[in-house]
Amino acid sequence: MKKTLRVAALALALTTTLASAMPAHAALKEDYGKAKNVIVMIPDGSSVEAVTYARWIDEDNTLNIDDMATGLIRTNNAPTPIADSAPAGTAMATGVKSESPFVGSYPSKAGMPGSEGFDAKRAKMPIANHIEAAERQGKSTGIVSTSNVQHATPADFSAHHPNRNNYDALAEQQVFQGMEVVLGAGSKSLEAENRGDKEDLITEIKAQGYDYFTTPDAMKASTADKIWGMFDPSALANDWDRDPAKEPSLAEMTDKAIQVLSKNDKGFFLMVEGSKPDWSAHANDPMGIASEILAFDNAVGVAKKFAKEHPGTVVISATDHGTGGFTIGNDKTTKGYDRFDIDHFTKIVKNSKLTGEGAAALLNEDRSNAAEVAKQAFGIDLTAEEIEYIKNTKAADTAFGHVVSKRSGLGWTTNGHVGGDVGLYVYANGADVLSGTVHNHEIGRYIEKIMGTDLDALTDQLFIYSRDAFTAKGAEVNFNRNGGNPILEIKKDGKLYQFPTYRNYAIVDGEKVDIGGLTVFNDEKIYVPQGALDLVK
């Protein structure tokens, strides 16, 4: 009896010692080494099981990310457990967890793990990101996405606003952010007729010396040091649905971005988003998630090849959150789940020529051709019940997705996001990898460490509350809404200084003066860089 008690006590002591010695998650090291080039790649909405499924669809059942796996990512927002792209991308871009629908902005509430040190006085203020830090190191920078570039994730790395849907503000900041490469979709938010302020940002882009183009051929032919490619007003097609003559692949855009950015001897920072695994998972479309995760993985292959050939390059593939609650197995496989062969789950999707989104685009108005479209797109003969389901379901891509999923033993729990951990993949040539179970904002801090930047100090330098700062200098502060083009107006000693919001210059005596950063209006307060304060004597 005594021996049993002693053994039990020893086991308890050992367990307690181990528990106290092991952190709840992997803590960041002080030093990971340094990287000249950093490529952050985000397959939006790709859960671990969705990645597994895409691997099964791949011809060789292997992915470029497979040998890069280093850990898991805790995706929670500052105040809530299920992430949205805006705060999740903000965490990686700035090293600070945020909340929905904030882009590159400090949260107004917190409480979840990873949000310790929350300061309510900073609510909604802009936070410096890696692109802003890299530009000030003399590096080149860029963003690539298959969505509109004003969408949450690419905007997280290049703009600031507490409303992810304010494309006007986000687009204008991107134009004046000083990036060398912008590739994707989103010309709609650059055209005067679609903007509330009626500004023609395409003309402004060209005036800044960008080679602005809209076709893959023009992208390939460009030899410019600054490029801006818009291949659709709103979003690129899924890869399986894409017309190569009209839209480049994500891998092709990634390759072009690296070609341009790597001209800079000081290095570069690039963010690449495969935007539409998320969109496909929202639609519960298994063809879409296979198409988009495999297209993303091809882009990772391009980046990894460059990294292997160029020491000092780090490639990070990090999902922002899972979407759809996708499972290989559903209620129809409860009995005998271990006896279904792989074809049961993959055959229809492997034989598909289009995704659910691509098939939906072929339907006529009353969807009376649903059977013909399903045969053409997926090689299946619809039942009468399936035809009626497709006709009566609001979103046709979701209807096609559900039909194929049901036949294929695939499950979904939601059309929204889910809160599980997601995969972390890192290839580092010349630096240490980030590993373990980490928070999304710790990816941002890892990037900060390997780039040798200080995002907190840069935030203090770039985003100063204008009213207090200029008033302290004895200046008069006014805000002119200017018919949709807000301007901060400062008067001191009879001199007028105008700071157009979302731009990187002041107007003094009719001349534009670079202020070293953006003037940002978050719908409540205006923030300016130190350069703006230095200008007003």
C-alpha positions as a Python dict, from the first residue, in 0.01 Angstrom:
ca = {
    (1, 'M'): (0, 0, 0),
    (2, 'K'): (278, 241, 94),
    (3, 'K'): (465, 150, -224),
    (4, 'T'): (153, 221, -429),
    (5, 'L'): (112, 559, -263),
    (6, 'R'): (478, 646, -320),
    (7, 'V'): (451, 558, -690),
    (8, 'A'): (131, 762, -722),
    (9, 'A'): (295, 1057, -546),
    (10, 'L'): (599, 1032, -771),
    (11, 'A'): (381, 1020, -1081),
    (12, 'L'): (185, 1324, -963),
    (13, 'A'): (505, 1515, -887),
    (14, 'L'): (651, 1427, -1227),
    (15, 'T'): (332, 1532, -1404),
    (16, 'T'): (324, 1860, -1215),
    (17, 'T'): (690, 1929, -1292),
    (18, 'L'): (643, 1858, -1662),
    (19, 'A'): (328, 2069, -1678),
    (20, 'S'): (500, 2365, -1516),
    (21, 'A'): (803, 2327, -1744),
    (22, 'M'): (600, 2320, -2065),
    (23, 'P'): (443, 2642, -2191),
    (24, 'A'): (85, 2637, -2316),
    (25, 'H'): (227, 2705, -2662),
    (26, 'A'): (572, 2743, -2813),
    (27, 'A'): (730, 3070, -2702),
    (28, 'L'): (918, 3277, -2958),
    (29, 'K'): (1295, 3261, -2944),
    (30, 'E'): (1497, 3580, -2911),
    (31, 'D'): (1695, 3513, -3227),
    (32, 'Y'): (1598, 3327, -3544),
    (33, 'G'): (1870, 3477, -3759),
    (34, 'K'): (1803, 3728, -4033),
    (35, 'A'): (1638, 3710, -4375),
    (36, 'K'): (1699, 3931, -4677),
    (37, 'N'): (1377, 3822, -4848),
    (38, 'V'): (1049, 3721, -4685),
    (39, 'I'): (755, 3569, -4875),
    (40, 'V'): (433, 3525, -4676),
    (41, 'M'): (176, 3303, -4846),
    (42, 'I'): (-180, 3270, -4717),
    (43, 'P'): (-425, 3006, -4849),
    (44, 'D'): (-732, 3177, -4709),
    (45, 'G'): (-982, 2947, -4540),
    (46, 'S'): (-781, 2625, -4587),
    (47, 'S'): (-846, 2391, -4296),
    (48, 'V'): (-611, 2098, -4234),
    (49, 'E'): (-868, 1853, -4372),
    (50, 'A'): (-920, 2063, -4685),
    (51, 'V'): (-545, 2053, -4748),
    (52, 'T'): (-552, 1676, -4697),
    (53, 'Y'): (-830, 1645, -4953),
    (54, 'A'): (-647, 1858, -5208),
    (55, 'R'): (-345, 1628, -5168),
    (56, 'W'): (-566, 1328, -5251),
    (57, 'I'): (-683, 1506, -5565),
    (58, 'D'): (-327, 1586, -5675),
    (59, 'E'): (-194, 1349, -5939),
    (60, 'D'): (106, 1250, -5725),
    (61, 'N'): (-68, 1283, -5387),
    (62, 'T'): (203, 1524, -5271),
    (63, 'L'): (213, 1897, -5207),
    (64, 'N'): (496, 2150, -5213),
    (65, 'I'): (409, 2249, -4857),
    (66, 'D'): (440, 1895, -4721),
    (67, 'D'): (808, 1911, -4631),
    (68, 'M'): (765, 2263, -4491),
    (69, 'A'): (529, 2167, -4207),
    (70, 'T'): (657, 2304, -3875),
    (71, 'G'): (352, 2343, -3652),
    (72, 'L'): (0, 2467, -3594),
    (73, 'I'): (-156, 2812, -3573),
    (74, 'R'): (-406, 2927, -3309),
    (75, 'T'): (-636, 3152, -3508),
    (76, 'N'): (-860, 3324, -3251),
    (77, 'N'): (-929, 3696, -3270),
    (78, 'A'): (-854, 3927, -2976),
    (79, 'P'): (-1213, 3901, -2842),
    (80, 'T'): (-1360, 3588, -3010),
    (81, 'P'): (-1258, 3227, -3086),
    (82, 'I'): (-1352, 3209, -3456),
    (83, 'A'): (-1139, 3426, -3680),
    (84, 'D'): (-1230, 3651, -3968),
    (85, 'S'): (-980, 3724, -4244),
    (86, 'A'): (-945, 4091, -4149),
    (87, 'P'): (-821, 4043, -3790),
    (88, 'A'): (-639, 3718, -3869),
    (89, 'G'): (-444, 3880, -4150),
    (90, 'T'): (-384, 4185, -3932),
    (91, 'A'): (-227, 3959, -3668),
    (92, 'M'): (23, 3823, -3919),
    (93, 'A'): (85, 4161, -4083),
    (94, 'T'): (137, 4361, -3763),
    (95, 'G'): (206, 4119, -3478),
    (96, 'V'): (-112, 4228, -3297),
    (97, 'K'): (-437, 4029, -3267),
    (98, 'S'): (-738, 4235, -3366),
    (99, 'E'): (-1114, 4202, -3416),
    (100, 'S'): (-1361, 4188, -3702),
    (101, 'P'): (-1393, 4384, -3929),
    (102, 'F'): (-1068, 4571, -3856),
    (103, 'V'): (-793, 4592, -4120),
    (104, 'G'): (-446, 4684, -3996),
    (105, 'S'): (-603, 4842, -3689),
    (106, 'Y'): (-586, 4793, -3311),
    (107, 'P'): (-884, 4612, -3151),
    (108, 'S'): (-1146, 4787, -2938),
    (109, 'K'): (-1196, 4481, -2717),
    (110, 'A'): (-999, 4172, -2620),
    (111, 'G'): (-989, 3889, -2367),
    (112, 'M'): (-887, 3583, -2568),
    (113, 'P'): (-541, 3421, -2542),
    (114, 'G'): (-277, 3615, -2732),
    (115, 'S'): (-438, 3953, -2662),
    (116, 'E'): (-268, 4015, -2328),
    (117, 'G'): (-155, 4374, -2279),
    (118, 'F'): (-464, 4515, -2452),
    (119, 'D'): (-481, 4896, -2426),
    (120, 'A'): (-833, 5036, -2479),
    (121, 'K'): (-693, 5385, -2545),
    (122, 'R'): (-546, 5258, -2874),
    (123, 'A'): (-877, 5123, -3009),
    (124, 'K'): (-913, 5150, -3388),
    (125, 'M'): (-579, 5322, -3440),
    (126, 'P'): (-362, 5206, -3732),
    (127, 'I'): (-77, 4961, -3662),
    (128, 'A'): (241, 4945, -3870),
    (129, 'N'): (279, 4643, -4098),
    (130, 'H'): (566, 4454, -4259),
    (131, 'I'): (535, 4634, -4591),
    (132, 'E'): (569, 4971, -4421),
    (133, 'A'): (867, 4840, -4225),
    (134, 'A'): (1036, 4684, -4528),
    (135, 'E'): (995, 4997, -4740),
    (136, 'R'): (1178, 5196, -4472),
    (137, 'Q'): (1461, 4945, -4485),
    (138, 'G'): (1498, 5019, -4855),
    (139, 'K'): (1350, 4684, -4955),
    (140, 'S'): (1100, 4634, -5235),
    (141, 'T'): (749, 4520, -5146),
    (142, 'G'): (441, 4375, -5309),
    (143, 'I'): (106, 4201, -5275),
    (144, 'V'): (-52, 3933, -5493),
    (145, 'S'): (-403, 3791, -5460),
    (146, 'T'): (-673, 3612, -5656),
    (147, 'S'): (-942, 3829, -5497),
    (148, 'N'): (-964, 4203, -5535),
    (149, 'V'): (-649, 4341, -5374),
    (150, 'Q'): (-866, 4559, -5149),
    (151, 'H'): (-1008, 4242, -4989),
    (152, 'A'): (-929, 4181, -4623),
    (153, 'T'): (-606, 3982, -4638),
    (154, 'P'): (-409, 4182, -4897),
    (155, 'A'): (-541, 4501, -4739),
    (156, 'D'): (-418, 4386, -4397),
    (157, 'F'): (-62, 4405, -4527),
    (158, 'S'): (-97, 4735, -4713),
    (159, 'A'): (-364, 4959, -4557),
    (160, 'H'): (-554, 5053, -4240),
    (161, 'H'): (-923, 5094, -4159),
    (162, 'P'): (-1161, 4952, -3896),
    (163, 'N'): (-1405, 4852, -4172),
    (164, 'R'): (-1280, 4591, -4418),
    (165, 'N'): (-1559, 4686, -4659),
    (166, 'N'): (-1437, 5043, -4708),
    (167, 'Y'): (-1268, 4959, -5037),
    (168, 'D'): (-1242, 5327, -5133),
    (169, 'A'): (-1017, 5404, -4836),
    (170, 'L'): (-818, 5081, -4862),
    (171, 'A'): (-757, 5116, -5236),
    (172, 'E'): (-635, 5475, -5206),
    (173, 'Q'): (-389, 5384, -4931),
    (174, 'Q'): (-251, 5101, -5143),
    (175, 'V'): (-191, 5339, -5432),
    (176, 'F'): (11, 5571, -5205),
    (177, 'Q'): (185, 5302, -4998),
    (178, 'G'): (491, 5286, -5223),
    (179, 'M'): (478, 4917, -5313),
    (180, 'E'): (661, 4800, -5624),
    (181, 'V'): (425, 4514, -5717),
    (182, 'V'): (47, 4479, -5703),
    (183, 'L'): (-109, 4187, -5892),
    (184, 'G'): (-461, 4044, -5879),
    (185, 'A'): (-811, 4183, -5927),
    (186, 'G'): (-990, 4496, -5807),
    (187, 'S'): (-982, 4759, -6082),
    (188, 'K'): (-1343, 4844, -5991),
    (189, 'S'): (-1227, 5022, -5675),
    (190, 'L'): (-973, 5223, -5873),
    (191, 'E'): (-1214, 5365, -6131),
    (192, 'A'): (-1364, 5709, -6071),
    (193, 'E'): (-1720, 5606, -6158),
    (194, 'N'): (-1721, 5340, -5885),
    (195, 'R'): (-1569, 5549, -5609),
    (196, 'G'): (-1750, 5777, -5368),
    (197, 'D'): (-1479, 6041, -5403),
    (198, 'K'): (-1479, 6014, -5787),
    (199, 'E'): (-1100, 5992, -5788),
    (200, 'D'): (-937, 5826, -6091),
    (201, 'L'): (-676, 5611, -5919),
    (202, 'I'): (-569, 5429, -6236),
    (203, 'T'): (-444, 5759, -6377),
    (204, 'E'): (-267, 5819, -6045),
    (205, 'I'): (-104, 5473, -6059),
    (206, 'K'): (32, 5544, -6406),
    (207, 'A'): (151, 5890, -6298),
    (208, 'Q'): (356, 5723, -6024),
    (209, 'G'): (549, 5528, -6286),
    (210, 'Y'): (382, 5189, -6263),
    (211, 'D'): (344, 4973, -6570),
    (212, 'Y'): (-33, 4920, -6543),
    (213, 'F'): (-165, 4622, -6739),
    (214, 'T'): (-469, 4395, -6757),
    (215, 'T'): (-360, 4082, -6948),
    (216, 'P'): (-123, 3792, -6879),
    (217, 'D'): (72, 3866, -7197),
    (218, 'A'): (133, 4225, -7087),
    (219, 'M'): (245, 4100, -6746),
    (220, 'K'): (494, 3858, -6900),
    (221, 'A'): (627, 4123, -7138),
    (222, 'S'): (675, 4395, -6877),
    (223, 'T'): (1033, 4485, -6786),
    (224, 'A'): (934, 4767, -6549),
    (225, 'D'): (1060, 4799, -6192),
    (226, 'K'): (709, 4890, -6073),
    (227, 'I'): (409, 4692, -6195),
    (228, 'W'): (35, 4698, -6123),
    (229, 'G'): (-174, 4426, -6285),
    (230, 'M'): (-553, 4413, -6262),
    (231, 'F'): (-700, 4112, -6441),
    (232, 'D'): (-1063, 4148, -6335),
    (233, 'P'): (-1274, 4426, -6183),
    (234, 'S'): (-1362, 4214, -5877),
    (235, 'A'): (-1203, 3867, -5850),
    (236, 'L'): (-1017, 3614, -6058),
    (237, 'A'): (-1185, 3290, -6162),
    (238, 'N'): (-1110, 2966, -5982),
    (239, 'D'): (-806, 2801, -6137),
    (240, 'W'): (-1003, 2516, -6295),
    (241, 'D'): (-1240, 2771, -6450),
    (242, 'R'): (-973, 3021, -6558),
    (243, 'D'): (-913, 3134, -6918),
    (244, 'P'): (-531, 3149, -6937),
    (245, 'A'): (-548, 3412, -7211),
    (246, 'K'): (-737, 3650, -6981),
    (247, 'E'): (-610, 3568, -6631),
    (248, 'P'): (-272, 3447, -6505),
    (249, 'S'): (-242, 3171, -6249),
    (250, 'L'): (-139, 3249, -5893),
    (251, 'A'): (192, 3073, -5962),
    (252, 'E'): (254, 3296, -6265),
    (253, 'M'): (177, 3611, -6068),
    (254, 'T'): (403, 3495, -5785),
    (255, 'D'): (684, 3426, -6028),
    (256, 'K'): (649, 3770, -6188),
    (257, 'A'): (636, 3943, -5851),
    (258, 'I'): (956, 3770, -5740),
    (259, 'Q'): (1127, 3859, -6069),
    (260, 'V'): (1053, 4228, -6016),
    (261, 'L'): (1115, 4248, -5642),
    (262, 'S'): (1439, 4050, -5647),
    (263, 'K'): (1605, 4321, -5857),
    (264, 'N'): (1657, 4508, -5530),
    (265, 'D'): (1992, 4417, -5374),
    (266, 'K'): (1855, 4506, -5030),
    (267, 'G'): (1587, 4238, -5054),
    (268, 'F'): (1209, 4231, -5055),
    (269, 'F'): (888, 4147, -4871),
    (270, 'L'): (604, 3982, -5063),
    (271, 'M'): (257, 3874, -4949),
    (272, 'V'): (77, 3621, -5170),
    (273, 'E'): (-282, 3521, -5101),
    (274, 'G'): (-467, 3233, -5255),
    (275, 'S'): (-796, 3402, -5176),
    (276, 'K'): (-1049, 3151, -5297),
    (277, 'P'): (-1009, 2831, -5100),
    (278, 'D'): (-1211, 3040, -4855),
    (279, 'W'): (-1473, 3141, -5110),
    (280, 'S'): (-1509, 2780, -5226),
    (281, 'A'): (-1540, 2654, -4870),
    (282, 'H'): (-1803, 2919, -4794),
    (283, 'A'): (-1993, 2769, -5089),
    (284, 'N'): (-1927, 2411, -4966),
    (285, 'D'): (-1773, 2338, -5306),
    (286, 'P'): (-1519, 2050, -5296),
    (287, 'M'): (-1412, 2111, -5656),
    (288, 'G'): (-1336, 2470, -5561),
    (289, 'I'): (-1124, 2386, -5258),
    (290, 'A'): (-925, 2131, -5461),
    (291, 'S'): (-876, 2378, -5746),
    (292, 'E'): (-770, 2666, -5525),
    (293, 'I'): (-551, 2482, -5274),
    (294, 'L'): (-364, 2309, -5556),
    (295, 'A'): (-322, 2640, -5741),
    (296, 'F'): (-190, 2794, -5421),
    (297, 'D'): (47, 2503, -5368),
    (298, 'N'): (185, 2556, -5719),
    (299, 'A'): (262, 2915, -5618),
    (300, 'V'): (437, 2787, -5306),
    (301, 'G'): (649, 2571, -5536),
    (302, 'V'): (760, 2883, -5724),
    (303, 'A'): (850, 3065, -5403),
    (304, 'K'): (1028, 2764, -5253),
    (305, 'K'): (1237, 2716, -5568),
    (306, 'F'): (1351, 3079, -5545),
    (307, 'A'): (1428, 3037, -5175),
    (308, 'K'): (1638, 2727, -5234),
    (309, 'E'): (1845, 2915, -5492),
    (310, 'H'): (1877, 3237, -5290),
    (311, 'P'): (2018, 3214, -4937),
    (312, 'G'): (1860, 3457, -4694),
    (313, 'T'): (1506, 3384, -4815),
    (314, 'V'): (1222, 3267, -4590),
    (315, 'V'): (889, 3136, -4722),
    (316, 'I'): (597, 3111, -4479),
    (317, 'S'): (269, 2943, -4570),
    (318, 'A'): (10, 3019, -4304),
    (319, 'T'): (-366, 2983, -4324),
    (320, 'D'): (-566, 3257, -4154),
    (321, 'H'): (-857, 3028, -4051),
    (322, 'G'): (-1054, 2728, -4163),
    (323, 'T'): (-1385, 2762, -4348),
    (324, 'G'): (-1684, 2536, -4400),
    (325, 'G'): (-1603, 2264, -4147),
    (326, 'F'): (-1504, 2032, -4431),
    (327, 'T'): (-1464, 1659, -4362),
    (328, 'I'): (-1360, 1353, -4558),
    (329, 'G'): (-1651, 1142, -4439),
    (330, 'N'): (-2012, 1240, -4368),
    (331, 'D'): (-2328, 1097, -4215),
    (332, 'K'): (-2349, 843, -4498),
    (333, 'T'): (-2011, 694, -4403),
    (334, 'T'): (-2084, 647, -4031),
    (335, 'K'): (-2110, 273, -4076),
    (336, 'G'): (-1818, 114, -4256),
    (337, 'Y'): (-1618, 436, -4280),
    (338, 'D'): (-1293, 236, -4293),
    (339, 'R'): (-1408, 24, -4587),
    (340, 'F'): (-1470, 300, -4842),
    (341, 'D'): (-1188, 319, -5097),
    (342, 'I'): (-1028, 649, -5196),
    (343, 'D'): (-1222, 669, -5524),
    (344, 'H'): (-1545, 697, -5329),
    (345, 'F'): (-1428, 1031, -5193),
    (346, 'T'): (-1233, 1164, -5491),
    (347, 'K'): (-1353, 1019, -5823),
    (348, 'I'): (-1611, 1284, -5914),
    (349, 'V'): (-1390, 1573, -5811),
    (350, 'K'): (-1088, 1429, -5992),
    (351, 'N'): (-1297, 1396, -6309),
    (352, 'S'): (-1444, 1746, -6281),
    (353, 'K'): (-1357, 2004, -6545),
    (354, 'L'): (-1501, 2301, -6354),
    (355, 'T'): (-1564, 2407, -5996),
    (356, 'G'): (-1910, 2475, -5857),
    (357, 'E'): (-1857, 2844, -5933),
    (358, 'G'): (-1762, 2770, -6293),
    (359, 'A'): (-2059, 2539, -6340),
    (360, 'A'): (-2299, 2793, -6189),
    (361, 'A'): (-2189, 3046, -6450),
    (362, 'L'): (-2315, 2812, -6725),
    (363, 'L'): (-2669, 2785, -6591),
    (364, 'N'): (-2945, 2967, -6772),
    (365, 'E'): (-3182, 3194, -6582),
    (366, 'D'): (-3432, 2927, -6477),
    (367, 'R'): (-3160, 2663, -6437),
    (368, 'S'): (-3345, 2432, -6671),
    (369, 'N'): (-3010, 2317, -6814),
    (370, 'A'): (-2881, 2196, -6475),
    (371, 'A'): (-2851, 1835, -6592),
    (372, 'E'): (-2651, 1930, -6900),
    (373, 'V'): (-2420, 2154, -6698),
    (374, 'A'): (-2358, 1886, -6434),
    (375, 'K'): (-2273, 1632, -6705),
    (376, 'Q'): (-2035, 1876, -6875),
    (377, 'A'): (-1871, 2002, -6556),
    (378, 'F'): (-1859, 1694, -6334),
    (379, 'G'): (-1938, 1398, -6560),
    (380, 'I'): (-2242, 1295, -6354),
    (381, 'D'): (-2606, 1229, -6440),
    (382, 'L'): (-2831, 1416, -6201),
    (383, 'T'): (-3135, 1253, -6046),
    (384, 'A'): (-3469, 1431, -6062),
    (385, 'E'): (-3431, 1514, -5694),
    (386, 'E'): (-3087, 1667, -5751),
    (387, 'I'): (-3215, 1874, -6043),
    (388, 'E'): (-3489, 2019, -5824),
    (389, 'Y'): (-3239, 2089, -5546),
    (390, 'I'): (-3014, 2283, -5783),
    (391, 'K'): (-3310, 2477, -5923),
    (392, 'N'): (-3440, 2574, -5579),
    (393, 'T'): (-3118, 2645, -5388),
    (394, 'K'): (-3033, 3015, -5380),
    (395, 'A'): (-2659, 2979, -5450),
    (396, 'A'): (-2603, 2749, -5746),
    (397, 'D'): (-2236, 2688, -5667),
    (398, 'T'): (-2338, 2566, -5322),
    (399, 'A'): (-2607, 2346, -5474),
    (400, 'F'): (-2356, 2179, -5706),
    (401, 'G'): (-2114, 2147, -5415),
    (402, 'H'): (-2371, 1973, -5198),
    (403, 'V'): (-2473, 1731, -5473),
    (404, 'V'): (-2114, 1625, -5536),
    (405, 'S'): (-2029, 1618, -5164),
    (406, 'K'): (-2324, 1393, -5081),
    (407, 'R'): (-2230, 1150, -5358),
    (408, 'S'): (-1864, 1157, -5251),
    (409, 'G'): (-1897, 1106, -4876),
    (410, 'L'): (-1778, 1459, -4799),
    (411, 'G'): (-1918, 1666, -4515),
    (412, 'W'): (-1966, 2031, -4422),
    (413, 'T'): (-2081, 2186, -4096),
    (414, 'T'): (-2127, 2551, -4195),
    (415, 'N'): (-2110, 2809, -4471),
    (416, 'G'): (-1902, 3023, -4237),
    (417, 'H'): (-1563, 3006, -4069),
    (418, 'V'): (-1454, 2754, -3807),
    (419, 'G'): (-1225, 2788, -3506),
    (420, 'G'): (-978, 2501, -3532),
    (421, 'D'): (-601, 2526, -3549),
    (422, 'V'): (-455, 2539, -3900),
    (423, 'G'): (-123, 2437, -4051),
    (424, 'L'): (203, 2632, -4032),
    (425, 'Y'): (462, 2571, -4303),
    (426, 'V'): (803, 2739, -4319),
    (427, 'Y'): (1104, 2705, -4549),
    (428, 'A'): (1403, 2908, -4431),
    (429, 'N'): (1730, 2925, -4622),
    (430, 'G'): (1974, 3081, -4378),
    (431, 'A'): (1743, 3144, -4082),
    (432, 'D'): (1567, 2931, -3823),
    (433, 'V'): (1208, 2825, -3885),
    (434, 'L'): (916, 2913, -3662),
    (435, 'S'): (781, 2591, -3511),
    (436, 'G'): (538, 2452, -3257),
    (437, 'T'): (184, 2564, -3180),
    (438, 'V'): (188, 2940, -3222),
    (439, 'H'): (-63, 3224, -3223),
    (440, 'N'): (-126, 3401, -3553),
    (441, 'H'): (19, 3725, -3419),
    (442, 'E'): (340, 3540, -3329),
    (443, 'I'): (392, 3480, -3700),
    (444, 'G'): (396, 3858, -3731),
    (445, 'R'): (653, 3885, -3453),
    (446, 'Y'): (865, 3609, -3611),
    (447, 'I'): (872, 3805, -3936),
    (448, 'E'): (965, 4117, -3741),
    (449, 'K'): (1259, 3931, -3585),
    (450, 'I'): (1399, 3785, -3907),
    (451, 'M'): (1359, 4118, -4088),
    (452, 'G'): (1522, 4310, -3804),
    (453, 'T'): (1240, 4563, -3771),
    (454, 'D'): (1053, 4717, -3477),
    (455, 'L'): (682, 4738, -3558),
    (456, 'D'): (583, 4900, -3228),
    (457, 'A'): (836, 5180, -3271),
    (458, 'L'): (729, 5224, -3633),
    (459, 'T'): (365, 5250, -3526),
    (460, 'D'): (461, 5533, -3289),
    (461, 'Q'): (644, 5704, -3576),
    (462, 'L'): (382, 5660, -3848),
    (463, 'F'): (50, 5702, -3667),
    (464, 'I'): (33, 6004, -3438),
    (465, 'Y'): (-306, 6144, -3337),
    (466, 'S'): (-309, 6465, -3537),
    (467, 'R'): (-532, 6693, -3329),
    (468, 'D'): (-333, 6657, -3008),
    (469, 'A'): (4, 6671, -3182),
    (470, 'F'): (-64, 6979, -3394),
    (471, 'T'): (-245, 7160, -3113),
    (472, 'A'): (64, 7107, -2897),
    (473, 'K'): (262, 7289, -3166),
    (474, 'G'): (28, 7588, -3139),
    (475, 'A'): (-143, 7518, -3471),
    (476, 'E'): (-510, 7547, -3568),
    (477, 'V'): (-658, 7211, -3667),
    (478, 'N'): (-954, 7172, -3905),
    (479, 'F'): (-1109, 6884, -4094),
    (480, 'N'): (-1247, 6957, -4441),
    (481, 'R'): (-1464, 6676, -4574),
    (482, 'N'): (-1414, 6824, -4921),
    (483, 'G'): (-1701, 6646, -5093),
    (484, 'G'): (-1583, 6294, -5020),
    (485, 'N'): (-1211, 6371, -5031),
    (486, 'P'): (-1136, 6451, -4665),
    (487, 'I'): (-844, 6683, -4597),
    (488, 'L'): (-675, 6763, -4267),
    (489, 'E'): (-602, 7137, -4268),
    (490, 'I'): (-340, 7285, -4037),
    (491, 'K'): (-281, 7659, -4001),
    (492, 'K'): (21, 7800, -3822),
    (493, 'D'): (169, 8150, -3839),
    (494, 'G'): (-53, 8231, -4135),
    (495, 'K'): (58, 7928, -4339),
    (496, 'L'): (-181, 7654, -4456),
    (497, 'Y'): (-77, 7288, -4466),
    (498, 'Q'): (-320, 7042, -4624),
    (499, 'F'): (-297, 6667, -4568),
    (500, 'P'): (-526, 6464, -4800),
    (501, 'T'): (-640, 6151, -4619),
    (502, 'Y'): (-507, 5813, -4734),
    (503, 'R'): (-218, 5978, -4919),
    (504, 'N'): (151, 6017, -4843),
    (505, 'Y'): (196, 6388, -4906),
    (506, 'A'): (99, 6734, -4789),
    (507, 'I'): (7, 7031, -5005),
    (508, 'V'): (197, 7346, -4912),
    (509, 'D'): (188, 7659, -5129),
    (510, 'G'): (33, 7452, -5406),
    (511, 'E'): (318, 7198, -5404),
    (512, 'K'): (312, 6832, -5296),
    (513, 'V'): (555, 6751, -5015),
    (514, 'D'): (634, 6389, -4920),
    (515, 'I'): (563, 6329, -4549),
    (516, 'G'): (709, 5980, -4521),
    (517, 'G'): (384, 5793, -4457),
    (518, 'L'): (8, 5794, -4496),
    (519, 'T'): (-247, 6027, -4342),
    (520, 'V'): (-509, 5782, -4212),
    (521, 'F'): (-869, 5863, -4116),
    (522, 'N'): (-1045, 5583, -3925),
    (523, 'D'): (-1386, 5758, -3939),
    (524, 'E'): (-1321, 5904, -3593),
    (525, 'K'): (-965, 6032, -3575),
    (526, 'I'): (-690, 6132, -3817),
    (527, 'Y'): (-339, 5996, -3776),
    (528, 'V'): (-28, 6138, -3940),
    (529, 'P'): (339, 6035, -3961),
    (530, 'Q'): (618, 6219, -3782),
    (531, 'G'): (709, 6373, -4117),
    (532, 'A'): (383, 6569, -4113),
    (533, 'L'): (464, 6717, -3773),
    (534, 'D'): (818, 6801, -3880),
    (535, 'L'): (681, 6990, -4180),
    (536, 'V'): (479, 7231, -3967),
    (537, 'K'): (738, 7457, -3805),
}
